[in-house]
């Protein structure tokens, strides 16, 4: 009987050594890869932290034989799941077609603020986007493509807040961070009201994100309060005042002659950008107090809309490219 037990134990040990523990959770990995066209690759990435597959689009460099840096470019509140995306609303594919950079954009994370939520939300499910974007995805991108492992990070609107928090959470991972029309305040009443506006669109419970509104979770995720941790990162921020500007015209290509679209952009987009402008000015002052350099474009006009964000990307990219060289 003892010999049988010994043999059984030995076999079990050998099997465990080959296959690993039966209870071991799967690691994050690339499930599949598709060439959408000569410039764009779509990856399906399994996120261990969220236990689901995430589509990720990658614009590839003009010359893949040469190692190139990576720009993580995030969508706004819709997370790339709706029609309000870099791909659908801007010329970003054409813009990057002749540049040597990988442009990585996850499709998902609507109304999540691309952060790690404290609790699963009945409406949004499990969100561990900070873990995904700082720990899971970058090594997979570097392993799949010929990168220099020098990263930049940019985002609009909701993600304009997220990019600052992601840079704070992962010091040194991103050489540069660009926040286009993002609010850097999350724990003060104005900032929280703006976040409520975003999360209400997704039917989410705010307290599932960072806990009670007056609690430590919100202060820990407030870029304004934690601005000192951005020291050493190149920082770019933009905002308008909410007043009608060059893109509030019927003949603007982003408006396409639609008077109802223009009215909404001028009214709602203008109101949102007023609050964003206040947040951006406060963050600018805070960084100056800490003597942390930042390049800030405070436009005298402009609403919360894609025409300005395309302009921001075009105007900021040369500086980001120098940072990543």
C-alpha positions in Angstrom: 0.0 0.0 0.0 2.9 2.4 0.9 4.5 1.7 -2.5 1.3 2.5 -4.3 0.9 5.8 -2.5 4.6 6.7 -3.2 4.1 6.0 -7.0 0.9 8.0 -7.0 2.5 10.9 -5.2 5.5 10.8 -7.6 3.2 10.9 -10.7 1.2 13.8 -9.2 4.4 15.7 -8.6 5.6 15.1 -12.2 2.3 16.3 -13.6 2.3 19.4 -11.4 5.8 20.1 -12.6 4.8 20.0 -16.2 1.5 21.6 -16.1 1.7 23.9 -13.1 -0.9 24.1 -10.3 -4.4 23.2 -11.5 -5.8 26.3 -9.9 -3.3 28.7 -11.5 -5.2 31.6 -13.2 -4.4 32.3 -16.8 -2.0 35.2 -17.4 -2.7 38.2 -19.6 -1.8 37.3 -23.2 -2.5 38.1 -26.9 -5.3 35.8 -28.0 -5.2 36.7 -31.6 -3.9 39.2 -34.1 -5.5 40.5 -37.3 -4.1 42.8 -40.0 -6.9 45.1 -40.8 -4.9 46.9 -43.5 -1.2 47.6 -44.2 -1.1 50.2 -41.4 -3.4 48.8 -38.7 -3.3 45.6 -36.6 -6.1 44.6 -34.2 -5.1 42.5 -31.2 -7.5 40.6 -29.0 -5.8 40.7 -25.6 -6.9 38.7 -22.6 -6.8 40.8 -19.4 -6.2 38.6 -16.3 -7.3 41.4 -14.0 -10.6 41.8 -15.8 -11.0 38.2 -16.9 -12.1 39.2 -20.4 -10.8 39.9 -23.9 -10.0 43.5 -24.9 -9.7 44.5 -28.5 -6.7 46.8 -29.1 -5.9 48.6 -32.3 -2.3 49.3 -33.2 -1.2 51.7 -35.9 2.2 50.5 -37.1 5.2 52.7 -38.0 6.1 53.6 -41.6 9.2 51.4 -41.2 8.6 48.4 -39.0 12.2 47.2 -39.4 13.4 50.1 -37.3 12.5 50.0 -33.6 10.0 52.7 -32.8 8.4 54.3 -29.6 4.8 53.7 -28.6 2.0 56.2 -28.1 -0.9 55.0 -26.0 -3.8 57.1 -27.3 -7.1 56.8 -25.3 -10.6 57.6 -26.4 -13.1 59.6 -24.3 -16.1 58.6 -22.3 -17.4 56.1 -24.8 -14.1 54.1 -24.6 -14.0 53.6 -28.3 -17.2 51.5 -28.1 -19.4 54.2 -29.8 -18.8 56.5 -32.8 -17.0 59.2 -30.9 -13.5 57.8 -31.5 -10.1 58.9 -32.8 -10.6 56.6 -35.8 -14.2 57.8 -36.7 -13.9 61.4 -35.9 -10.3 62.5 -36.8 -7.6 62.0 -39.4 -5.3 60.3 -37.0 -4.7 57.3 -39.3 -3.6 59.5 -42.1 -1.7 61.7 -39.7 0.4 58.8 -38.3 0.8 57.0 -41.7 4.2 58.5 -42.4 5.5 58.5 -38.8 7.7 56.0 -37.0 5.6 55.3 -33.9 3.2 52.6 -32.7 -0.2 54.1 -31.8 -2.0 51.8 -29.4 -5.7 52.3 -28.5 -7.8 49.9 -26.4 -11.4 49.5 -27.4 -13.4 49.3 -24.2 -13.6 51.0 -20.9 -16.7 53.2 -21.5 -17.4 55.5 -18.5 -14.6 53.7 -16.5 -12.1 56.6 -16.2 -9.6 53.9 -17.2 -8.9 53.3 -13.5 -9.0 50.3 -11.1 -12.5 50.3 -9.6 -12.7 49.3 -5.9 -15.8 47.2 -6.6 -17.5 45.6 -9.6 -20.3 47.7 -10.9 -23.7 46.3 -11.9 -23.8 48.4 -15.0 -20.1 48.4 -16.0 -18.8 45.2 -14.6 -15.2 44.7 -13.6 -12.9 47.6 -14.4 -9.2 47.3 -13.8 -7.9 49.5 -16.5 -5.0 51.0 -14.6 -3.7 47.5 -14.1 -4.3 46.7 -17.8 -2.7 49.8 -19.2 0.3 49.9 -16.8 1.1 46.3 -16.1 -0.6 43.9 -18.6 -0.6 45.6 -22.0 2.8 47.3 -22.3 4.9 44.1 -22.0 2.6 42.4 -24.6 3.0 45.3 -27.0 6.8 45.3 -26.5 6.9 41.5 -27.0 4.8 41.6 -30.2 6.3 44.6 -32.0 9.7 46.1 -32.6 9.4 48.9 -30.0 12.1 51.0 -28.3 10.1 50.6 -25.0 9.8 54.3 -24.8 6.2 55.2 -24.2 3.9 58.3 -24.4 0.3 58.6 -23.3 -2.5 60.9 -24.5 -6.2 61.1 -24.0 -9.2 63.3 -24.4 -12.0 64.4 -22.1 -12.6 61.6 -19.6 -9.2 60.1 -20.6 -7.6 63.5 -20.2 -8.0 62.9 -16.4 -7.0 59.3 -16.7 -3.7 59.9 -18.5 -2.5 62.0 -15.5 -3.5 59.3 -13.0 -1.9 56.6 -15.1 1.4 58.5 -15.2 1.3 59.0 -11.5 0.5 55.3 -10.9 3.4 54.1 -13.0 6.4 56.4 -12.6 8.8 56.1 -15.5 6.5 54.0 -17.8 5.5 57.0 -19.9 8.1 59.7 -20.9 5.3 62.1 -21.8 1.7 62.6 -21.0 -0.8 64.8 -22.9 -4.3 65.7 -21.5 -6.6 67.2 -24.1 -9.6 68.8 -22.4 -9.2 66.7 -19.3 -10.2 67.7 -15.7 -7.3 67.2 -13.3 -9.5 67.6 -10.2 -11.4 64.6 -9.0 -11.9 65.0 -5.2 -13.3 68.6 -5.2 -17.1 69.3 -5.7 -16.7 70.7 -9.3 -14.5 67.8 -10.4 -16.8 65.2 -8.8 -19.9 66.8 -10.5 -18.2 66.4 -13.9 -17.4 62.8 -13.1 -21.0 62.2 -12.0 -22.1 63.6 -15.4 -19.9 61.1 -17.2 -20.7 58.0 -15.0 -24.5 58.7 -15.0 -24.4 58.2 -18.8 -23.2 54.7 -18.1 -25.6 54.1 -15.3 -22.7 53.5 -12.9 -22.5 54.0 -9.2 -19.7 56.5 -8.4 -18.8 55.0 -5.1 -17.9 51.7 -6.8 -15.1 53.5 -8.5 -13.0 55.0 -5.6 -15.3 54.5 -2.6 -17.1 57.2 -0.6 -16.9 60.6 -2.3 -15.2 62.2 0.7 -12.9 59.2 1.2 -9.2 58.5 0.7 -9.8 56.7 -2.7 -10.8 59.9 -4.3 -7.9 61.9 -2.9 -5.5 59.1 -4.0 -6.8 59.5 -7.5 -6.8 63.3 -7.7 -3.9 64.4 -10.1 -4.1 67.9 -8.6 -3.4 66.6 -5.1 -0.7 64.2 -6.3 0.9 66.5 -8.9 4.3 66.2 -7.2 4.5 62.6 -8.5 4.5 63.9 -12.1 7.9 65.3 -11.6 10.2 64.0 -14.3 7.4 63.4 -16.8 6.9 65.7 -19.7 3.4 67.2 -19.3 1.1 68.7 -22.0 -2.4 70.1 -21.3 -5.0 71.9 -23.4 -8.4 73.4 -22.9 -10.7 76.0 -24.4 -12.9 78.6 -22.7 -16.2 77.3 -24.0 -16.7 80.3 -26.3 -17.4 79.6 -30.0 -14.2 79.3 -31.9 -13.0 78.3 -35.4 -14.7 74.9 -35.3 -18.1 76.3 -34.4 -19.1 77.0 -38.0 -21.5 75.3 -40.3 -18.8 74.9 -43.0 -16.4 73.3 -40.6 -15.6 69.7 -41.7 -16.5 68.4 -38.2 -19.9 70.0 -38.4 -20.8 69.0 -41.9 -23.4 71.7 -42.3 -25.7 70.2 -39.6 -27.3 73.2 -37.6 -28.5 70.9 -34.8 -25.1 69.3 -34.4 -23.5 72.8 -34.3 -26.0 74.1 -31.8 -25.3 71.1 -29.5 -21.6 71.5 -29.9 -21.8 75.2 -29.1 -24.1 74.8 -26.1 -23.3 71.6 -24.4 -19.7 71.4 -25.6 -19.2 75.0 -24.5 -20.6 74.4 -21.0 -18.5 71.3 -20.5 -15.3 73.1 -21.6 -16.0 76.0 -19.2 -15.6 73.5 -16.3 -12.6 71.8 -18.0 -10.9 75.2 -18.5 -11.2 75.9 -14.7 -9.7 72.4 -13.9 -6.8 72.9 -16.3 -6.0 76.4 -15.0 -6.0 75.1 -11.4 -3.6 72.2 -12.4 -1.4 74.7 -14.3 -1.1 76.8 -11.2 -0.4 73.8 -9.0 2.4 72.5 -11.3 3.9 76.0 -11.3 3.9 76.1 -7.5 5.7 72.8 -7.5 8.1 74.0 -10.1 7.2 71.2 -12.4 7.5 72.2 -16.1 4.4 71.8 -18.2 3.4 73.1 -21.7 -0.2 74.3 -21.5 -2.3 75.6 -24.4 -5.2 77.6 -22.9 -7.1 78.6 -26.0 -9.2 81.9 -25.9 -12.1 80.0 -27.5 -13.1 76.5 -28.2 -15.6 73.9 -27.1 -15.4 70.3 -25.9 -15.3 68.8 -29.4 -13.2 66.8 -31.9 -12.0 69.6 -34.1 -9.9 71.0 -31.3 -8.7 67.6 -30.2 -7.4 66.8 -33.7 -5.7 70.2 -33.6 -4.2 69.3 -30.2 -2.8 66.0 -31.5 -1.3 67.6 -34.5 0.3 70.5 -32.6 1.5 68.4 -29.6 2.9 65.4 -31.6 6.2 67.0 -32.6 7.0 67.6 -29.0 5.9 64.1 -28.0 8.1 62.7 -30.8 11.1 64.6 -29.5 10.5 63.3 -26.0 10.3 59.7 -27.2 13.3 59.8 -29.6 
